[in-house]
Amino acid sequence: MDNEAIIRYKFYLCRNFLDKLLSENLITDVQRKKIENAVIKRLAEV
């Protein structure tokens, strides 16, 4: 697999996890967006 595919897969897993936390009311939508943006920033650095 190339790096872009790996990054996309990691982001896909992260979004699924955040969706699960959101559905269980463990995080708010605002928190989810902040975490998602931080993950995007981090993945872009690698």
All heavy atoms as a GROMACS GRO file, in nm:
protein
  387
    1MET      N    1   0.084  -0.120   0.000
    1MET     CA    2   0.000   0.000   0.000
    1MET      C    3   0.087   0.125   0.000
    1MET      O    4   0.192   0.126   0.062
    1MET     CB    5  -0.087   0.003   0.126
    1MET     CG    6  -0.212  -0.081   0.115
    1MET     SD    7  -0.346  -0.020   0.215
    1MET     CE    8  -0.309  -0.094   0.370
    2ASP      N    9   0.040   0.227  -0.067
    2ASP     CA   10   0.115   0.352  -0.064
    2ASP      C   11   0.076   0.435   0.057
    2ASP      O   12  -0.021   0.404   0.128
    2ASP     CB   13   0.095   0.430  -0.194
    2ASP     CG   14  -0.049   0.469  -0.220
    2ASP    OD1   15  -0.133   0.455  -0.128
    2ASP    OD2   16  -0.079   0.517  -0.331
    3ASN      N   17   0.154   0.538   0.083
    3ASN     CA   18   0.132   0.620   0.203
    3ASN      C   19  -0.006   0.685   0.206
    3ASN      O   20  -0.068   0.693   0.312
    3ASN     CB   21   0.239   0.728   0.213
    3ASN     CG   22   0.365   0.676   0.277
    3ASN    OD1   23   0.369   0.565   0.329
    3ASN    ND2   24   0.470   0.755   0.273
    4GLU      N   25  -0.053   0.731   0.092
    4GLU     CA   26  -0.183   0.798   0.089
    4GLU      C   27  -0.294   0.701   0.129
    4GLU      O   28  -0.384   0.737   0.205
    4GLU     CB   29  -0.211   0.855  -0.050
    4GLU     CG   30  -0.339   0.936  -0.053
    4GLU     CD   31  -0.366   1.001  -0.185
    4GLU    OE1   32  -0.270   1.022  -0.262
    4GLU    OE2   33  -0.483   1.032  -0.211
    5ALA      N   34  -0.287   0.578   0.082
    5ALA     CA   35  -0.388   0.479   0.117
    5ALA      C   36  -0.384   0.448   0.267
    5ALA      O   37  -0.489   0.433   0.331
    5ALA     CB   38  -0.367   0.351   0.037
    6ILE      N   39  -0.266   0.441   0.324
    6ILE     CA   40  -0.252   0.415   0.467
    6ILE      C   41  -0.312   0.530   0.547
    6ILE      O   42  -0.385   0.509   0.644
    6ILE     CB   43  -0.104   0.392   0.504
    6ILE    CG1   44  -0.055   0.262   0.441
    6ILE    CG2   45  -0.085   0.390   0.654
    6ILE    CD1   46   0.095   0.243   0.447
    7ILE      N   47  -0.281   0.654   0.506
    7ILE     CA   48  -0.335   0.771   0.576
    7ILE      C   49  -0.487   0.775   0.567
    7ILE      O   50  -0.556   0.801   0.666
    7ILE     CB   51  -0.272   0.901   0.519
    7ILE    CG1   52  -0.126   0.908   0.559
    7ILE    CG2   53  -0.348   1.024   0.566
    7ILE    CD1   54  -0.046   1.018   0.492
    8ARG      N   55  -0.541   0.745   0.449
    8ARG     CA   56  -0.687   0.742   0.433
    8ARG      C   57  -0.750   0.637   0.523
    8ARG      O   58  -0.854   0.662   0.584
    8ARG     CB   59  -0.726   0.712   0.288
    8ARG     CG   60  -0.705   0.828   0.194
    8ARG     CD   61  -0.742   0.786   0.052
    8ARG     NE   62  -0.708   0.884  -0.043
    8ARG     CZ   63  -0.794   0.976  -0.089
    8ARG    NH1   64  -0.917   0.976  -0.046
    8ARG    NH2   65  -0.755   1.064  -0.176
    9TYR      N   66  -0.688   0.522   0.533
    9TYR     CA   67  -0.741   0.415   0.617
    9TYR      C   68  -0.736   0.454   0.765
    9TYR      O   69  -0.832   0.432   0.839
    9TYR     CB   70  -0.664   0.285   0.593
    9TYR     CG   71  -0.720   0.168   0.672
    9TYR    CD1   72  -0.847   0.119   0.644
    9TYR    CD2   73  -0.647   0.111   0.774
    9TYR    CE1   74  -0.901   0.014   0.716
    9TYR    CE2   75  -0.700   0.005   0.847
    9TYR     CZ   76  -0.826  -0.043   0.817
    9TYR     OH   77  -0.878  -0.147   0.890
   10LYS      N   78  -0.626   0.514   0.808
   10LYS     CA   79  -0.616   0.559   0.948
   10LYS      C   80  -0.724   0.662   0.978
   10LYS      O   81  -0.786   0.658   1.084
   10LYS     CB   82  -0.478   0.620   0.975
   10LYS     CG   83  -0.367   0.518   0.987
   10LYS     CD   84  -0.236   0.588   1.014
   10LYS     CE   85  -0.121   0.490   1.025
   10LYS     NZ   86   0.007   0.560   1.048
   11PHE      N   87  -0.746   0.755   0.885
   11PHE     CA   88  -0.848   0.857   0.906
   11PHE      C   89  -0.987   0.794   0.910
   11PHE      O   90  -1.071   0.831   0.992
   11PHE     CB   91  -0.840   0.964   0.798
   11PHE     CG   92  -0.934   1.078   0.820
   11PHE    CD1   93  -0.918   1.162   0.929
   11PHE    CD2   94  -1.040   1.101   0.736
   11PHE    CE1   95  -1.005   1.267   0.953
   11PHE    CE2   96  -1.128   1.205   0.758
   11PHE     CZ   97  -1.110   1.288   0.867
   12TYR      N   98  -1.011   0.696   0.823
   12TYR     CA   99  -1.138   0.623   0.821
   12TYR      C  100  -1.164   0.556   0.956
   12TYR      O  101  -1.273   0.566   1.012
   12TYR     CB  102  -1.135   0.520   0.708
   12TYR     CG  103  -1.245   0.418   0.712
   12TYR    CD1  104  -1.373   0.450   0.667
   12TYR    CD2  105  -1.221   0.290   0.760
   12TYR    CE1  106  -1.474   0.356   0.671
   12TYR    CE2  107  -1.322   0.196   0.764
   12TYR     CZ  108  -1.448   0.229   0.720
   12TYR     OH  109  -1.548   0.135   0.725
   13LEU      N  110  -1.062   0.490   1.011
   13LEU     CA  111  -1.076   0.425   1.141
   13LEU      C  112  -1.103   0.528   1.251
   13LEU      O  113  -1.188   0.507   1.339
   13LEU     CB  114  -0.950   0.346   1.176
   13LEU     CG  115  -0.923   0.222   1.093
   13LEU    CD1  116  -0.790   0.160   1.134
   13LEU    CD2  117  -1.036   0.121   1.108
   14CYS      N  118  -1.034   0.639   1.245
   14CYS     CA  119  -1.051   0.745   1.344
   14CYS      C  120  -1.193   0.800   1.338
   14CYS      O  121  -1.257   0.818   1.442
   14CYS     CB  122  -0.950   0.856   1.318
   14CYS     SG  123  -0.971   0.996   1.428
   15ARG      N  124  -1.244   0.826   1.219
   15ARG     CA  125  -1.380   0.880   1.206
   15ARG      C  126  -1.483   0.782   1.259
   15ARG      O  127  -1.579   0.822   1.324
   15ARG     CB  128  -1.410   0.916   1.061
   15ARG     CG  129  -1.339   1.044   1.021
   15ARG     CD  130  -1.380   1.092   0.887
   15ARG     NE  131  -1.519   1.130   0.888
   15ARG     CZ  132  -1.587   1.163   0.780
   15ARG    NH1  133  -1.528   1.164   0.664
   15ARG    NH2  134  -1.712   1.196   0.787
   16ASN      N  135  -1.464   0.653   1.231
   16ASN     CA  136  -1.557   0.553   1.283
   16ASN      C  137  -1.556   0.552   1.435
   16ASN      O  138  -1.661   0.543   1.499
   16ASN     CB  139  -1.522   0.413   1.231
   16ASN     CG  140  -1.566   0.394   1.088
   16ASN    OD1  141  -1.635   0.476   1.031
   16ASN    ND2  142  -1.525   0.284   1.030
   17PHE      N  143  -1.437   0.562   1.494
   17PHE     CA  144  -1.424   0.564   1.640
   17PHE      C  145  -1.491   0.688   1.698
   17PHE      O  146  -1.566   0.679   1.796
   17PHE     CB  147  -1.276   0.558   1.679
   17PHE     CG  148  -1.254   0.558   1.827
   17PHE    CD1  149  -1.295   0.451   1.905
   17PHE    CD2  150  -1.190   0.664   1.887
   17PHE    CE1  151  -1.274   0.452   2.042
   17PHE    CE2  152  -1.169   0.665   2.025
   17PHE     CZ  153  -1.212   0.560   2.102
   18LEU      N  154  -1.468   0.803   1.636
   18LEU     CA  155  -1.530   0.927   1.684
   18LEU      C  156  -1.682   0.922   1.671
   18LEU      O  157  -1.755   0.968   1.759
   18LEU     CB  158  -1.474   1.048   1.610
   18LEU     CG  159  -1.328   1.082   1.639
   18LEU    CD1  160  -1.283   1.196   1.550
   18LEU    CD2  161  -1.308   1.118   1.785
   19ASP      N  162  -1.731   0.863   1.562
   19ASP     CA  163  -1.876   0.847   1.544
   19ASP      C  164  -1.935   0.759   1.654
   19ASP      O  165  -2.043   0.786   1.705
   19ASP     CB  166  -1.908   0.787   1.407
   19ASP     CG  167  -1.887   0.886   1.294
   19ASP    OD1  168  -1.879   1.007   1.321
   19ASP    OD2  169  -1.878   0.840   1.178
   20LYS      N  170  -1.862   0.654   1.691
   20LYS     CA  171  -1.908   0.565   1.798
   20LYS      C  172  -1.913   0.641   1.932
   20LYS      O  173  -2.012   0.630   2.005
   20LYS     CB  174  -1.815   0.445   1.809
   20LYS     CG  175  -1.856   0.342   1.912
   20LYS     CD  176  -1.764   0.222   1.903
   20LYS     CE  177  -1.782   0.113   2.002
   20LYS     NZ  178  -1.885   0.113   2.096
   21LEU      N  179  -1.808   0.717   1.962
   21LEU     CA  180  -1.808   0.796   2.086
   21LEU      C  181  -1.923   0.897   2.087
   21LEU      O  182  -1.988   0.916   2.189
   21LEU     CB  183  -1.675   0.869   2.103
   21LEU     CG  184  -1.551   0.783   2.129
   21LEU    CD1  185  -1.428   0.873   2.139
   21LEU    CD2  186  -1.567   0.702   2.256
   22LEU      N  187  -1.946   0.960   1.973
   22LEU     CA  188  -2.053   1.058   1.962
   22LEU      C  189  -2.189   0.992   1.982
   22LEU      O  190  -2.274   1.045   2.054
   22LEU     CB  191  -2.046   1.127   1.826
   22LEU     CG  192  -2.141   1.243   1.802
   22LEU    CD1  193  -2.111   1.357   1.898
   22LEU    CD2  194  -2.129   1.292   1.659
   23SER      N  195  -2.210   0.876   1.924
   23SER     CA  196  -2.338   0.807   1.937
   23SER      C  197  -2.365   0.761   2.080
   23SER      O  198  -2.480   0.748   2.120
   23SER     CB  199  -2.346   0.689   1.840
   23SER     OG  200  -2.258   0.586   1.880
   24GLU      N  201  -2.258   0.737   2.155
   24GLU     CA  202  -2.273   0.696   2.295
   24GLU      C  203  -2.270   0.816   2.391
   24GLU      O  204  -2.264   0.798   2.512
   24GLU     CB  205  -2.163   0.596   2.332
   24GLU     CG  206  -2.174   0.465   2.257
   24GLU     CD  207  -2.061   0.369   2.286
   24GLU    OE1  208  -1.977   0.398   2.373
   24GLU    OE2  209  -2.058   0.263   2.223
   25ASN      N  210  -2.274   0.936   2.334
   25ASN     CA  211  -2.274   1.060   2.410
   25ASN      C  212  -2.152   1.075   2.502
   25ASN      O  213  -2.160   1.136   2.609
   25ASN     CB  214  -2.403   1.075   2.492
   25ASN     CG  215  -2.523   1.093   2.404
   25ASN    OD1  216  -2.517   1.160   2.302
   25ASN    ND2  217  -2.633   1.031   2.442
   26LEU      N  218  -2.038   1.021   2.460
   26LEU     CA  219  -1.915   1.035   2.537
   26LEU      C  220  -1.840   1.162   2.498
   26LEU      O  221  -1.757   1.211   2.574
   26LEU     CB  222  -1.826   0.912   2.519
   26LEU     CG  223  -1.886   0.781   2.573
   26LEU    CD1  224  -1.798   0.663   2.538
   26LEU    CD2  225  -1.904   0.790   2.724
   27ILE      N  226  -1.868   1.213   2.377
   27ILE     CA  227  -1.812   1.340   2.332
   27ILE      C  228  -1.923   1.420   2.265
   27ILE      O  229  -2.024   1.364   2.222
   27ILE     CB  230  -1.694   1.321   2.233
   27ILE    CG1  231  -1.737   1.245   2.107
   27ILE    CG2  232  -1.576   1.254   2.300
   27ILE    CD1  233  -1.632   1.238   1.998
   28THR      N  234  -1.901   1.552   2.255
   28THR     CA  235  -1.998   1.636   2.185
   28THR      C  236  -1.955   1.651   2.039
   28THR      O  237  -1.842   1.615   2.003
   28THR     CB  238  -2.006   1.775   2.250
   28THR    OG1  239  -1.880   1.840   2.232
   28THR    CG2  240  -2.040   1.767   2.397
   29ASP      N  241  -2.042   1.706   1.959
   29ASP     CA  242  -2.010   1.727   1.818
   29ASP      C  243  -1.894   1.824   1.802
   29ASP      O  244  -1.809   1.807   1.715
   29ASP     CB  245  -2.133   1.777   1.741
   29ASP     CG  246  -2.117   1.766   1.592
   29ASP    OD1  247  -2.067   1.661   1.545
   29ASP    OD2  248  -2.152   1.862   1.521
   30VAL      N  249  -1.888   1.926   1.889
   30VAL     CA  250  -1.779   2.023   1.884
   30VAL      C  251  -1.646   1.954   1.915
   30VAL      O  252  -1.545   1.977   1.846
   30VAL     CB  253  -1.805   2.140   1.983
   30VAL    CG1  254  -1.685   2.232   1.993
   30VAL    CG2  255  -1.929   2.218   1.941
   31GLN      N  256  -1.646   1.869   2.018
   31GLN     CA  257  -1.524   1.795   2.053
   31GLN      C  258  -1.481   1.705   1.937
   31GLN      O  259  -1.364   1.694   1.905
   31GLN     CB  260  -1.546   1.709   2.178
   31GLN     CG  261  -1.556   1.789   2.305
   31GLN     CD  262  -1.596   1.702   2.422
   31GLN    OE1  263  -1.687   1.620   2.412
   31GLN    NE2  264  -1.528   1.720   2.534
   32ARG      N  265  -1.579   1.641   1.874
   32ARG     CA  266  -1.550   1.551   1.762
   32ARG      C  267  -1.480   1.627   1.650
   32ARG      O  268  -1.381   1.581   1.594
   32ARG     CB  269  -1.680   1.489   1.711
   32ARG     CG  270  -1.660   1.395   1.594
   32ARG     CD  271  -1.797   1.353   1.538
   32ARG     NE  272  -1.782   1.260   1.431
   32ARG     CZ  273  -1.755   1.294   1.304
   32ARG    NH1  274  -1.739   1.420   1.273
   32ARG    NH2  275  -1.744   1.204   1.211
   33LYS      N  276  -1.531   1.746   1.619
   33LYS     CA  277  -1.471   1.826   1.511
   33LYS      C  278  -1.329   1.870   1.547
   33LYS      O  279  -1.241   1.869   1.462
   33LYS     CB  280  -1.559   1.946   1.480
   33LYS     CG  281  -1.685   1.906   1.406
   33LYS     CD  282  -1.775   2.022   1.374
   33LYS     CE  283  -1.896   1.967   1.301
   33LYS     NZ  284  -2.004   2.055   1.286
   34LYS      N  285  -1.307   1.906   1.673
   34LYS     CA  286  -1.173   1.947   1.716
   34LYS      C  287  -1.075   1.831   1.706
   34LYS      O  288  -0.963   1.846   1.657
   34LYS     CB  289  -1.176   1.998   1.860
   34LYS     CG  290  -1.230   2.137   1.876
   34LYS     CD  291  -1.221   2.182   2.020
   34LYS     CE  292  -1.276   2.322   2.038
   34LYS     NZ  293  -1.273   2.366   2.177
   35ILE      N  294  -1.119   1.714   1.751
   35ILE     CA  295  -1.033   1.595   1.744
   35ILE      C  296  -1.005   1.559   1.599
   35ILE      O  297  -0.891   1.530   1.561
   35ILE     CB  298  -1.098   1.476   1.818
   35ILE    CG1  299  -1.109   1.506   1.967
   35ILE    CG2  300  -1.019   1.347   1.794
   35ILE    CD1  301  -1.197   1.409   2.045
   36GLU      N  302  -1.108   1.563   1.515
   36GLU     CA  303  -1.092   1.530   1.373
   36GLU      C  304  -0.992   1.625   1.307
   36GLU      O  305  -0.905   1.581   1.231
   36GLU     CB  306  -1.228   1.537   1.304
   36GLU     CG  307  -1.232   1.471   1.170
   36GLU     CD  308  -1.374   1.467   1.115
   36GLU    OE1  309  -1.449   1.377   1.153
   36GLU    OE2  310  -1.406   1.555   1.033
   37ASN      N  311  -1.002   1.754   1.336
   37ASN     CA  312  -0.909   1.850   1.279
   37ASN      C  313  -0.766   1.826   1.327
   37ASN      O  314  -0.671   1.839   1.249
   37ASN     CB  315  -0.952   1.994   1.312
   37ASN     CG  316  -1.072   2.036   1.231
   37ASN    OD1  317  -1.098   1.984   1.124
   37ASN    ND2  318  -1.147   2.131   1.283
   38ALA      N  319  -0.750   1.789   1.454
   38ALA     CA  320  -0.618   1.759   1.507
   38ALA      C  321  -0.560   1.636   1.440
   38ALA      O  322  -0.440   1.631   1.409
   38ALA     CB  323  -0.625   1.740   1.659
   39VAL      N  324  -0.644   1.536   1.416
   39VAL     CA  325  -0.597   1.414   1.350
   39VAL      C  326  -0.555   1.445   1.206
   39VAL      O  327  -0.452   1.397   1.160
   39VAL     CB  328  -0.707   1.305   1.354
   39VAL    CG1  329  -0.674   1.189   1.262
   39VAL    CG2  330  -0.726   1.256   1.496
   40ILE      N  331  -0.634   1.524   1.138
   40ILE     CA  332  -0.599   1.562   0.999
   40ILE      C  333  -0.464   1.633   0.997
   40ILE      O  334  -0.378   1.602   0.915
   40ILE     CB  335  -0.710   1.652   0.938
   40ILE    CG1  336  -0.835   1.573   0.914
   40ILE    CG2  337  -0.660   1.716   0.808
   40ILE    CD1  338  -0.957   1.657   0.878
   41LYS      N  339  -0.446   1.726   1.090
   41LYS     CA  340  -0.319   1.800   1.098
   41LYS      C  341  -0.204   1.705   1.124
   41LYS      O  342  -0.099   1.714   1.060
   41LYS     CB  343  -0.329   1.904   1.209
   41LYS     CG  344  -0.210   1.993   1.219
   41LYS     CD  345  -0.230   2.098   1.327
   41LYS     CE  346  -0.105   2.181   1.344
   41LYS     NZ  347  -0.116   2.277   1.452
   42ARG      N  348  -0.222   1.613   1.216
   42ARG     CA  349  -0.117   1.517   1.252
   42ARG      C  350  -0.084   1.424   1.136
   42ARG      O  351   0.031   1.398   1.106
   42ARG     CB  352  -0.161   1.437   1.375
   42ARG     CG  353  -0.065   1.330   1.416
   42ARG     CD  354   0.060   1.390   1.480
   42ARG     NE  355   0.145   1.286   1.528
   42ARG     CZ  356   0.263   1.252   1.474
   42ARG    NH1  357   0.307   1.319   1.370
   42ARG    NH2  358   0.334   1.156   1.522
   43LEU      N  359  -0.186   1.374   1.068
   43LEU     CA  360  -0.163   1.283   0.955
   43LEU      C  361  -0.095   1.355   0.839
   43LEU      O  362  -0.017   1.296   0.765
   43LEU     CB  363  -0.294   1.220   0.909
   43LEU     CG  364  -0.355   1.115   1.001
   43LEU    CD1  365  -0.489   1.069   0.947
   43LEU    CD2  366  -0.263   0.996   1.020
   44ALA      N  367  -0.124   1.484   0.824
   44ALA     CA  368  -0.063   1.562   0.717
   44ALA      C  369   0.088   1.584   0.741
   44ALA      O  370   0.163   1.600   0.647
   44ALA     CB  371  -0.133   1.696   0.703
   45GLU      N  372   0.127   1.583   0.868
   45GLU     CA  373   0.269   1.604   0.903
   45GLU      C  374   0.355   1.482   0.871
   45GLU      O  375   0.473   1.495   0.846
   45GLU     CB  376   0.283   1.635   1.051
   45GLU     CG  377   0.227   1.768   1.091
   45GLU     CD  378   0.227   1.790   1.241
   45GLU    OE1  379   0.269   1.698   1.314
   45GLU    OE2  380   0.185   1.897   1.286
   46VAL      N  381   0.296   1.364   0.875
   46VAL     CA  382   0.373   1.240   0.860
   46VAL      C  383   0.415   1.216   0.717
   46VAL      O  384   0.371   1.273   0.625
   46VAL     CB  385   0.289   1.118   0.910
   46VAL    CG1  386   0.360   0.989   0.882
   46VAL    CG2  387   0.260   1.136   1.056
   0.00000   0.00000   0.00000
